[in-house]
């Protein structure tokens, strides 16, 4: 089944894209273990589709702070059962991975987006793979790895440092043959950043627009929200909504979320205020 190509094109000029998270992991910070079983994963996939997700982001390796790495073979095994159904839904499928072998497996099954939290640093072969498949790539900023990223992260100026990082990674991707129009950027809220860093990142998010690429934001239920509100992960909906609204008003083009229905409504309201095209549908 084909998806609407406009979901992945010209996001600056149209409605905010809503990326629904499907973690096939036993240890993700928010929903670890909930969708590890095949039936539960397929049921949640259908829920994301029914709630109006524009993109389904499937991950088989947790990137929570302190998480241990997962071999590509295990990662592929985790996502294999849900990939065909996700592709058959007609909604663009993203594979959240740092392993080129896993990305190739997903792309050959019909996925069309690589969401690489390492920005092609963990596995340099990822860039050539993305170029080969002419797929969309989401490059994310992170200090260190999920295992080490919260060990005293430090910046001279968080926005300038991330912009410099992106310039280097964009240059690498382009040299490897990735098309400029196939690059989106995620500043990595919660990845190698303190609470103060995350709040400043969101406060100054509009500064990332200087790069000229579509911007992705993933704040959904993260620990910074929990720290500010003193709430556990399953009570962070309102805090997530606040960060999503602020992000969209400051230039975010795609939000990566667990609660698709609620955050789609937040995005729709923000888009109306901004005068973005609300006619785009998944």
N, C-alpha and C positions, 0 to 999 in steps of 0.2 A: 504494500500500500504506500502511495506517495504522500508526503506531507506538504503543507503549504510552504513554498520556498520563502515567502515574505517573512515568515517567522524568524529567519536568520539573516535577513537583509535590511539595510537602512534603519537600524533600531533607533538612531538619534532622532528620526523624524516621525516616529509612530509610537504606539502604546508600549508601555513597559512590559517586557517579557517576564513571565513567571516560570521559574525553573523549579519543578518539584523534586524533592530529594527522596531517593529510594536506596537505603543502605542495606546491603545484604551482608551484614557483619554481626558478630556476637558482642562487639565491644565499643560501638559508637557511643558518644557521650549522651545523646538524647534518646535514641531508639535502639541502642545496641541489643541484639537478640530478638527484638520484636518481629523482624521480617527475615530472620535467618532461615527459617523453614520455607520450603518452596510454596506451599499453599498460602501462607501468610504474606509472602512477598508478592504473589500474583494478585491477592486480594487488595493489598495496598496499592499496587500498580493501578488497578481499576479505579480505586478511590481517587488517586491523583488525576487520572484521566477524566473522571466524572466531575471533579472539582474545577476543571478548566486549565490544567497545566499547559503551558506553551511548549515546554521542554521537559523531558524526564531525565534526571541525572542519576545514573546507576553506579554505585560504588561497592567494591568488595574488600576494601581495606580501610580501616578506621584511621582518621587523621587527627583524632583528639590528642590533646597534650599528653605526652608520655607513652603514646601507643607504640607497640612493637611492630616492626615491618612484617609484611606478609609476602611470601614468595608468589611470583606471577602465576605459577601453576595452581596454587590454592585460590588465588584471586579469580582466575578464569573459571574454576570449578564452582565458586560461589555465585557468579553472575550468569552462568550458562543457562540455568532453568528459566530465568525471567526475561532474558534478552529477546527471544523470538516473539513473545507476547507484547513486549514493549514496542518493538519495531512494527508489529502488525497493527498497533493502535493508530498508526498514521501520524503520531506526534514525534517530532525530532528527538532522537535518543542521544544523550551525552554519556560518555564513559569517564568516570572519575578515577584516574589512575596515573601513576608515575612510571609504569612499565610499558615499554613499546610492545612487548609480546601480548600483553592484555589488550592494549589499544587495537592492535592488528586483529586480534580475535573478535573484538566487538565491532570494528569497522566492517570486517568481512561478513558479519552477521546482520549488518544494516544500520549500525549506529552512524552518526554523521558529525559528531562533535567529540573532540578530546579536551577534557578538563584536567589539566596537569598542574597540581599544586606546587610542583617544583620548577615550573616554567622551562622544561626541557633540560634541567641541570642534572637530575638523577640519571636519566637515560638519554644521552644525546641523540640516539637513533630515533627518538620520538619526532623530532622536527622533520627529518627526511620522510618518515612515515606519513606525517600530516601533509607534507607537500605532495607525496605520491597519490594520496587519496583526495587531495584538494578539499579537505574538510575544515570546518571551523575549529579554531583552537582557543581555549581560555587559558591565559598565562596568569599565574597568581604569584604574588609576593609572599615570601616567608623567610624569616631568619632561621637558619639551621634546618632541622628535620622535625617531624612531629614528636619524636623521642626527646629532642633536646631544645626545642624552640622556645620554651618558657623559662630556660635557664638564664635569667638576667638579660633580657633583650635590651639593646641600647641603640640610640640613634642620635646623630648630630641635629638633624631636623627631619622628622619622620616623613613629611611629604616630599621634600627634596630628595631624601635618600631613596624613597620608593620610586620616584620619577626617574632618577639616575639608573636604578636597577632595571626598570622597564625599558629604558632606552637601549641598554646593553642586550637585554633578552630579545627585544624586537629586532635589533640588528642581526643577532644570531639567527633568529627564525627566518628573516628575509634572505639571508645569505644561503640558508639551507633550502630555499625554494618555496617557503610558505608565502602565499599571496597576502598582501597587506589587508585586503578586505576580509580575510579569514582570521583576523586576530581580534580577540576581545581581551580586556584586562581586568583582573580582580586584585585590588590592593591588599587582600588577605586580612580582613578584620579577624582578630583572634589568633593569628598565626605568627608567633614570635613577637608578641606585643603585650605590654602591660595594659591594665585598665585605662590608665591615663593616655597611653599611646592610642588605644582604640577610640577613645572619646575625641581625641584631637584629630585622628584620621577622619572621623565622621563630620566633625565640626568644619574641617577644611576640605571636604571631599571635592568641592567644585574645582579645586586647583589641579586635579588630575585631568581635567578637560583639555589642558594645554597639549596633551599627548595626541589628541585627535582620534582616539579609538573608542569604541563602545565600552562602557564600564559596567562591571558586575559587582554586586554586593551580597555577601553572605553573612548576615548577623544572626540568623534564626536561632533563638533560644540559647545563645552562647553565654559563657560564664561572666563576661562583662556586664550583661544585662542582669544576671543573677546577683552579682556583687553590688551593683547600684541599687537594685530593688530588694535585695536580701530574700531572693526567692529561688526555689529549686527549678530544674529545667522544665517540668511540666506546668509551671505557673508563669511562664515568661512571654505569653502571647501578646499582652499589651505593650511590654517593653520592646518586643520584636517589631510590633506595628509602628511604634514611635521611630525606631531606627530606620525602618523601611521608608516611612514617609519622609524623614529628613533626607535620606539618601536620594530618593527620587527627585525631591525638590532641588537637590544639589548636583544633579546630572547623571544619576544611575540609570542605566538602560535595561538591566536584567537583574532580578532579585532571585536568590537561591534560598528556598524556604521549605520548611516541613509542612506548614499549615497553608495549603494552596488556596482554599476557598477564602479564608479570612484575609490573607495578604493580597489576593487578587482584588478584593474590594478596596483595600487600602490603596493599591496601585491605581485602580480605576478612578478613585476620587482625586488622587494627586494628578493623574493625567488630565482630568477635566480642568483642574485649576491651571495647569501648565498649557492647556490648549493642544495637547498631543493628540494625534489621530487615534480615536477609539475604535476605528473600523477594523483594525487588524485582529484576526482570530487565529487560533491554532489550526 
